[in-house]
Amino acid sequence: MVAPGASGCEVKLRWLFKGQSWESGGGGLFRDSDGRVLVAFSCYFGEMTSLQAEVKALLHGVRLGVARGLANFHVESDSLVLIQMLQGRAKWPWVVQRELQELAGYSHLYTEISHCFLEANKPADRLAKLGADFGESVVYDSVLDLPRMARGDVTLDRWASPSFRRGRIKG
């Protein structure tokens, strides 16, 4: 998150596969330095690889930020491979070359690019799931426009409350 009082904003991004299919979605949100949501999105990408979906989610978010006049943002993603590619520490596969070249053209807008764990990215994860589940792209102009569960995730995240993954114990 951007330090309180700092200029700029934070964008958290996430991609998601729907079940065992290759259907994918992406989601993300921009926040100000106080953690308030400026704009959020969920989008559907169809069938593609996880890396393609990660890159598309970031590109979708950056384009949205540019369209909204946002700059000086801190990009966070739970995809370490994507972060390493953006930082020049990993090579770009040809399948995402065009998108990453476009993202490189926006690099003057990023103040920082960093990795975060999935548990620290719950609101973006929820938005990505919505994109994959409903098969459409939606832009949310305020926190009140977000679906109820996503609003709860945003509130808990803003309070720096921990998030846990739930699952069944096999046995």
C-alpha positions in Angstrom: 0.0 0.0 0.0 1.1 3.5 -0.6 2.3 5.2 2.6 -0.3 7.6 4.1 0.2 11.1 3.0 2.2 10.1 -0.1 1.0 11.1 -3.5 -0.1 8.5 -5.9 -2.1 5.3 -5.5 -1.8 1.6 -5.3 -3.2 -1.0 -7.8 -3.5 -4.6 -6.7 -4.1 -7.2 -9.5 -5.1 -10.8 -9.7 -6.0 -13.4 -12.3 -8.0 -16.5 -11.7 -8.9 -19.7 -13.5 -12.5 -20.9 -13.3 -12.6 -24.5 -12.1 -10.6 -27.0 -14.2 -11.2 -25.1 -17.4 -8.9 -22.6 -19.0 -11.6 -19.9 -18.5 -9.9 -16.9 -16.8 -10.7 -13.6 -15.3 -8.8 -10.7 -13.8 -9.5 -8.0 -11.2 -7.9 -5.2 -9.5 -8.4 -1.9 -7.6 -6.8 1.4 -7.3 -6.6 3.0 -3.9 -5.4 6.3 -2.6 -2.8 6.7 0.2 -5.5 6.3 2.9 -6.6 3.0 1.4 -9.9 4.3 -0.1 -11.0 2.7 -3.4 -10.7 5.1 -6.3 -11.8 2.6 -9.0 -12.0 -1.2 -9.3 -12.5 -3.7 -12.1 -13.3 -7.3 -12.8 -12.9 -8.7 -16.3 -13.4 -11.9 -18.2 -10.6 -13.1 -20.6 -11.9 -16.4 -21.8 -9.5 -19.3 -22.5 -5.7 -18.6 -22.1 -2.7 -19.5 -20.0 -2.2 -18.2 -16.5 0.7 -16.0 -17.6 -1.5 -14.5 -20.4 -4.3 -13.8 -17.9 -1.8 -12.2 -15.4 -0.4 -9.9 -18.0 -3.9 -9.0 -19.4 -5.1 -8.2 -15.9 -2.2 -5.8 -15.4 -2.6 -4.2 -18.8 -6.4 -3.8 -18.2 -5.7 -2.1 -14.9 -3.0 0.2 -16.2 -5.2 1.3 -19.2 -8.1 2.0 -16.7 -5.8 4.0 -14.5 -4.5 6.0 -17.5 -8.1 6.6 -18.6 -9.0 7.9 -15.1 -5.9 10.2 -15.0 -4.2 8.2 -12.3 -0.4 8.3 -12.1 2.4 7.5 -9.7 1.0 4.2 -8.7 2.5 1.2 -6.9 1.7 -2.0 -8.6 1.2 -5.1 -6.5 0.5 -8.6 -7.8 0.6 -12.1 -6.3 2.3 -13.3 -9.5 6.0 -13.3 -8.8 6.9 -14.2 -12.4 5.0 -11.2 -13.7 6.7 -8.9 -11.2 10.1 -10.3 -12.2 9.4 -9.8 -15.9 8.4 -6.2 -15.3 11.5 -5.6 -13.2 13.7 -7.0 -16.0 14.8 -10.0 -13.9 13.0 -12.6 -16.1 12.6 -13.0 -19.8 9.4 -12.3 -21.6 7.8 -15.3 -23.4 6.8 -14.5 -27.0 3.1 -15.2 -26.2 2.9 -12.0 -24.0 5.5 -9.9 -25.8 3.1 -7.4 -27.3 1.3 -6.8 -24.0 4.5 -6.4 -22.0 5.9 -4.0 -24.6 2.8 -1.9 -24.1 3.2 -2.1 -20.3 6.8 -1.0 -20.7 5.5 2.2 -22.4 3.6 3.0 -19.2 6.5 2.3 -16.9 6.9 6.0 -16.1 3.6 5.8 -14.3 4.8 3.2 -11.8 6.6 4.4 -8.6 7.0 0.8 -7.5 6.3 -2.8 -8.6 6.2 -5.4 -5.9 5.0 -8.9 -5.1 2.4 -9.7 -2.5 1.1 -13.0 -1.3 -2.3 -14.2 -2.3 -3.6 -13.7 1.3 -2.7 -10.0 1.1 -4.6 -9.7 -2.2 -8.0 -10.8 -1.2 -10.1 -7.9 -2.7 -8.4 -8.3 -6.1 -8.8 -12.1 -5.9 -12.6 -11.6 -5.3 -12.9 -9.3 -8.3 -11.0 -11.7 -10.5 -13.3 -14.5 -9.4 -16.3 -12.3 -10.3 -14.9 -11.7 -13.8 -14.3 -15.4 -14.4 -17.7 -16.5 -12.9 -19.9 -14.0 -14.7 -18.1 -13.8 -18.0 -18.2 -10.0 -18.3 -16.0 -6.9 -17.6 -17.2 -4.4 -15.1 -15.7 -1.1 -13.8 -16.7 -0.1 -10.2 -16.5 3.7 -9.7 -16.8 3.6 -5.9 -16.6 1.1 -3.1 -20.4 1.2 -2.9 -20.7 -0.2 -6.4 -18.7 -3.3 -5.4 -20.5 -6.5 -4.7 -21.1 -7.1 -1.0 -18.4 -9.7 -0.5 -15.8 -7.5 -2.3 -16.8 -4.6 -0.1 -16.1 -6.7 3.0 -12.7 -7.8 1.6 -11.8 -4.1 0.9 -12.8 -3.0 4.4 -10.8 -5.8 6.1 -7.8 -5.1 3.9 -8.0 -1.4 4.6 -8.0 -2.2 8.3 -4.9 -4.4 7.7 -6.9 -7.3 9.1 -5.5 -10.7 8.2 -7.1 -12.9 5.6 -7.2 -16.7 5.6 -7.9 -19.2 3.0 -10.5 -21.8 3.9 -10.5 -25.3 2.7 -11.5 -28.8 3.7 -9.0 -31.0 5.4 -8.7 -34.3 3.5 -8.5 -37.3 5.6 
